[in-house]
Amino acid sequence: MKKIIETAIANGSLKTLVTAVKAADLAETLSRSGPFTVFAPNDEAFAKLPKGDLEELLKDIPKLRRLLAYHVVAGQALAADVMKLSSAKTVHGRIVTITSDKGIKVNDARVIKGDIECDNGVIHVIDTVLTLSTAKSVPS
């Protein structure tokens, strides 16, 4: 098996995510031992962003790093594990809401391909970029 970043590169439908991860200088992080669970927006998910948003993000590295961290959960959670959760704390520090009544949804994103296992975790491909504007804070 390969590390998360190598798996994402080989996937073919995660080119925009890989570009963003490299721009944010996070490729090495996603090559570490982890484990990590990555909710990975596919290229079509990034294409749904408002015009100019992706280009703006790629220029604002601190904001891009925060956004990408909102897509990662520490630990490995396979789809069967994710389905048992109602929320998860991301490495960004904010909460994503999880529902699993008709497939798995993370906030407004639907998992379209789950359980892509890697040496250092798992990737679940999602159809929408998770935005920080809808992020929930961790309860005190």
C-alpha positions, -999 to +999 in steps of 0.1 A: +000+000+000+010+036-005+008+066+018-022+090+016-006+115-007+008+088-030-027+072-032-043+105-039-019+112-067-025+078-082-063+081-079-068+104-109-099+122-097-081+141-068-058+162-089-071+195-075-068+183-040-032+171-046-024+206-061-039+222-030-020+199-006+013+206-024+006+244-025-001+243+013+031+223+018+012+195+035+023+166+013+050+156+038+024+157+066+001+133+047+031+110+042+038+106+079+027+076+099-006+090+110-031+074+109-054+099+093-089+098+078-091+122+049-125+133+035-111+141+000-130+164-023-128+151-059-120+174-088-158+179-095-162+191-059-136+218-064-152+227-097-184+235-078-167+263-058-177+298-068-156+312-097-123+325-084-125+309-050-099+281-057-074+305-072-078+328-042-073+299-018-042+288-036-027+323-031-037+324+006-017+296+021-027+300+057-064+299+047-058+269+024-040+250+052-070+256+076-094+245+049-075+213+042-071+206+079-109+207+081-110+176+058-087+155+080-096+135+112-068+120+133-070+082+134-083+057+109-120+055+105-133+031+079-168+036+065-183+012+090-167+032+118-178+066+103-214+053+100-215+049+138-205+085+144-227+117+145-197+140+144-159+140+144-133+165+154-110+175+125-073+183+129-084+219+123-101+217+156-137+221+143-164+195+142-179+179+111-214+165+113-219+129+101-251+113+090-256+079+075-292+074+067-288+072+029-251+067+026-225+087+045-227+125+045-201+147+061-217+181+066-233+186+031-208+164+013-217+129+002-191+101+004-190+088-031-161+063-027-151+052+008-124+030+023-095+037+000-070+022+025-035+036+027-004+027+048-011+057+070-049+059+071-079+059+048-094+082+022-131+088+017-138+107-016-165+133-012-185+153-037-184+187-020-156+208-005-162+212+032-162+249+040-152+266+072-182+289+071-204+259+081-179+245+106-190+239+141-168+248+170-158+222+195-181+225+226-163+238+257 
